[in-house]
Amino acid sequence: MTDASIASQTAQTVAELAEALIACPSVTPAAGLVFDCLEAQLAPLGFEVTRFMAGEAPDGPVENLFAIRRGPPGSRHFAFAGHVDVVPPGEGWTSAPFAPERRGELLYGRGAVDMKGSIAAMVAAVRDLPVDAGTVSFIITGDEEGPARYGTLALMEHMRGIDTIPDLCLVGEPTSVDRLGDTAKIGRRGSVNIFLEVEGVQGHVAYPHLADNPITKLVAMLAELKAIVLDEGTDWFQASNLEATDLTVGNPAHNVIPGKASARISIRFNNLHTGAGLAERVSEIAAKHGGTARAAISGEAFLTEPGTFSQIVSQAIEAELGFAPELSTSGGTSDARFLKDFSPVIEFGLCNATMHKRDEAVALDDLDGLARIYRRIAEAALAA
């Protein structure tokens, strides 16, 4: 690493690092230019950058990046994780979504919050972190907003292959709600979608004895499923909930009893359950009503028990902002559901009010504040 390259990186503010990433269109699955940009930010800091494609159509190929700067032998390993892909911007933006623009105290652009701003803060946090502090890595995928089959999972397979597993991992998802630092996620609920189907016998509505109406069976099945009280919640999780998300018959005729009916339910569950266990329970009820159930598990519930890592994160936030965050397990899923198999994982990042919205924006002061918090977290995690 030359003095010139260090000076070039140091000269860039967090906002400028974020602008460079935002300026690279990267609708999921992201590839190419945005990874070129991130590699150009990390390589001069002494990181060994590995990029690779994983998977095949329809959910691949996906580009991924793993970057590591190794500390002394036997030193602690702290990982930052995140994604450079973004959701489609949609129409009606005040300015072009991939032409970052500062207006007042805000930086606008798709990915400003979710989560190129956080990645820029990560880069800024480590650029003058001493090498002898320990090993630091970046686990960055181009497919978190999509199917996520060949993103972080493929990165984890790569890391196992080179026997490089972090001791602690921080995911830069936008967890803050009303102001930077008010919320950090120490766990997430699991998610399973279950597709229900009932076969009947088609017939004329005037001769119901010659038919078998699948809608009647499906409605009874859904009623029994919806009546289940899965649990009352735990100390760290809200109660699990089951919701019907689709009901389809597709019958174009008013005088025909249909031959098939289908539905879909979604269960968001806490760590009292597993996806497989819930799927089996639903299958038993479906069979009782003459139907079938097919499950697709998006992720299992997990909890990083409050302890050393959560204290590190909380103390870093309080040192910079003057208050400690709420530790939460609310919200949807993230790639932390995979990374928890490696090490304790916590999610912390920018305010999420505009993520996935038109005119997504981040406060410039929040970018600077987040970089300072990330620096404190990295230092403490490597020293733990």
Secondary structure, 3 states (H helix, E strand, C coil): CCHHHHHHHHHCCHHHHHHHHHCCCCECCCCCHHHHHHHHHHHHHCCEEEEEEECCCCCCCEEEEEEEECCCCCCCEEEEEEECCECCCCCCCCCCCCCCEEECCEEECCCCCCCHHHHHHHHHHHCCCCHHHCEEEEEEECCCCCCCCCCHHHHHHHHHHCCCCCCEEEECCCCECCCCCCEEECEECEEEEEEEEEECECEECCCHHHCECHHHHHHHHHHHHHCCCCCCCCCCCCCCEEEEEEEECCCCCCCEECCEEEEEEEEEECCCCCHHHHHHHHHHHHHHCCEEEEEEEEECCEECCCCHHHHHHHHHHHHHHCCCCEEECCCCCCCHHHHCCCCCEEECCCECCCCCCCCCEEEHHHHHHHHHHHHHHHHHHHHC
